[in-house]
Amino acid sequence: MLANGGNPEDLFRAGFMQSGSPAPVGFVDEPELQGTYNQIVQDTGCGGSNDSLSCLRTVPVYVLKAA
């Protein structure tokens, strides 16, 4: 639908979305998720950081994925 600069040249008039949206994972403020976050922080070596989220942003993706 984006080919040819978005000009469909009357080849179609609509499209179907097949993949849908991501599976629901719950609310981000659920208490049990804090334990998961804490474990990821420890497993990535960010446990000693004063700002764990900033530290996680610097972690290589392969380390984060392994955590």
N, C-alpha and C positions, 0 to 999 in steps of 0.2 A: 504494500500500500504506500510505501515511501519511495519506491522506485520512480524514476522519471520525474523527479522533483515534486512528487505527490500528485501528479496529474494522472488519473486512471485511464484517460482517453476512452471513457465509456466501456472499459473492460469489466468493471464491477462497480457496485454502488454501496456495498457494505462488507463487513468481515465478521468472523466469529472469534471470540476469545476462548481458547480451549484449556489453557493451563489453570486458570482460576487464581485465587489468592493463596498466600502461605497458610499453613495450618495454624490454628490459634495456639498460643503458648501460655495464655493466662495474663494476668496483670503483672506489671514489672515491680509493683510494691508488695507482692506476696511475701510474707515472712520467710517461708522455706527457700526462696530464691536467694536470700542473703547468704545462706550457707554455701550455695553453689558459687556465688561471686567470690566469697572469701577463699574457697578452695582454688579457684582459678588464679586469684591474686597470689596465693602461696606457691602454686605450681609454676608460675611464670617468673618467680623471683622478685615480685613486686611487694612482698609482705612487709619489708622494712621501709617502704616509701611513705612519706607524709601525704602524698596525693596518689592513691592507688590507680585511679582512673587515668590520670596523666601518664603514669608509668606504663599501664597496659597499652596505651596508644603508641608507645615506642617499642613494644615487644615485637620481634619478627613473627610473621604469620605462622611459620612452622612451629614455633614455640607455643603460641596461643592455641593453635589447632591441637597440638599434643596435650595441652592442659585440659 
